[in-house]
Amino acid sequence: MINYDDKRDFYRMMLNSEVIVTIIDDEANSQITATCRDLSATGMAIEIEHPLAISTHVKIKLDSASDLVQDLDILGKVVRVDEECEGCYLVGIAIEELD
């Protein structure tokens, strides 16, 4: 039997890194701090305290832990929101552009 993860087109890296999320869809371009749980070539999962609406566009800044690897600036769209527990939401982001 094939595990669901085995069907993925891209390897998913498990992370536990702080990221800065800018919500592009609101007028103020609000910024929140989140934790990046995992990252692949096409998406990422972040953990935040408040849910975001599906289809919200976001910019995510992921700082590199090494001088040899550049920081990532990611433009994406919210595609999934799961409440893990009270005050903890796992948000799936589809990557639309990567810098």
C-alpha positions in Angstrom: 0.0 0.0 0.0 1.3 3.4 -0.9 1.4 6.0 1.8 -0.1 9.4 1.0 3.3 11.1 1.5 4.8 8.8 -1.1 2.5 10.3 -3.7 4.0 13.8 -3.4 5.8 15.2 -6.4 8.3 17.1 -4.2 10.1 16.2 -1.0 8.8 18.0 2.1 11.4 19.3 4.5 10.4 19.4 8.1 11.3 22.7 9.8 10.7 24.6 13.0 11.6 28.1 11.9 10.2 31.5 12.7 8.8 33.4 9.7 7.3 36.8 9.2 4.0 36.7 7.3 2.6 39.8 5.6 -1.1 39.6 4.8 -1.3 41.2 1.3 -5.1 41.1 1.0 -5.8 43.5 3.8 -5.4 47.3 3.4 -2.8 47.6 6.2 -0.5 44.7 4.9 -0.5 43.4 8.5 2.5 41.4 9.7 2.4 38.4 12.0 5.0 36.1 13.4 4.5 32.4 12.6 6.3 29.1 12.8 7.1 27.3 9.5 6.5 23.6 10.1 7.5 22.3 6.6 8.5 23.4 3.2 8.5 21.9 -0.3 9.0 23.2 -3.8 5.3 24.0 -4.2 4.0 24.7 -0.7 4.5 25.2 3.0 2.7 24.8 6.3 2.8 27.5 9.0 1.5 27.5 12.5 -0.3 30.6 13.7 -2.5 31.7 16.6 -5.4 33.0 14.4 -6.9 31.5 11.2 -6.5 33.1 7.8 -9.2 33.0 5.2 -8.8 30.6 2.3 -7.4 32.4 -0.9 -5.7 35.1 1.2 -2.5 36.2 -0.5 0.6 36.4 1.8 4.3 37.2 1.6 6.5 35.1 3.9 10.0 35.9 4.9 12.1 32.9 5.9 15.6 33.7 7.2 18.4 31.3 6.5 20.3 29.8 9.4 23.5 29.9 7.3 25.4 32.6 5.5 25.9 30.1 2.6 22.2 29.9 1.9 20.1 33.0 1.0 16.9 34.0 2.8 13.7 33.1 1.1 10.9 35.6 0.2 7.8 33.6 -0.7 4.6 34.9 -2.3 1.7 32.5 -1.8 -2.0 31.8 -1.2 -3.7 30.1 1.7 -5.2 26.8 0.5 -5.9 25.0 3.8 -6.6 25.9 7.4 -6.8 23.3 10.2 -7.4 24.1 13.9 -5.0 21.9 15.8 -6.1 23.1 19.2 -7.4 26.3 20.8 -5.3 29.2 19.5 -3.2 27.0 17.2 -3.9 26.8 13.4 -2.0 25.0 10.8 -2.2 26.9 7.5 -1.3 25.4 4.2 0.3 27.9 1.7 0.6 27.2 -2.1 3.8 28.9 -3.3 3.1 31.2 -6.3 6.5 32.9 -6.5 9.9 32.3 -4.8 12.7 34.8 -4.5 
